[in-house]
Amino acid sequence: MIRKTQVKHVEHLAGGKGTVKIEHIIDENELLGAARMYAKVTIPPGASIGVHTHTGETEPYYILEGVGDFRDNDGSVTPVVPGDCCLIKPGECHGMSNPYNADLVFMALIYFDIDHKK
């Protein structure tokens, strides 16, 4: 099956700054209860995804293009570049900002903790 990407522009995502582009690659229903999002995310310069917590799920980010600042659960901020993978465990928080001059592009997968349905 071939399907078209569903594009959404979200303002102030998780309390962040500006507008983030989310290209949903697979619909949540097609993820068969194992996950709720698989998407390509673009954060333009000056925008961010606010710090937020995933309860019963996790969300790795795989950086494709640009540079961003990843805020980890412990509050530390680390610059990320293409090839980096940011992973948050269930119940932890994270955020991502782009204070740089080019778009930050990454893949995001929100999948459920093994025990989420118990």
Protein Blocks (a to p, Z undefined) as FASTA:
>chain_A
ZZdddddddehihhiahjdddddfbdfklnnopacbdcdddddehiacdddddehiacdd
ddfbdcdddddfkopacdddehiacdddehiacddddfbfbdcdddddddddfklmZZ
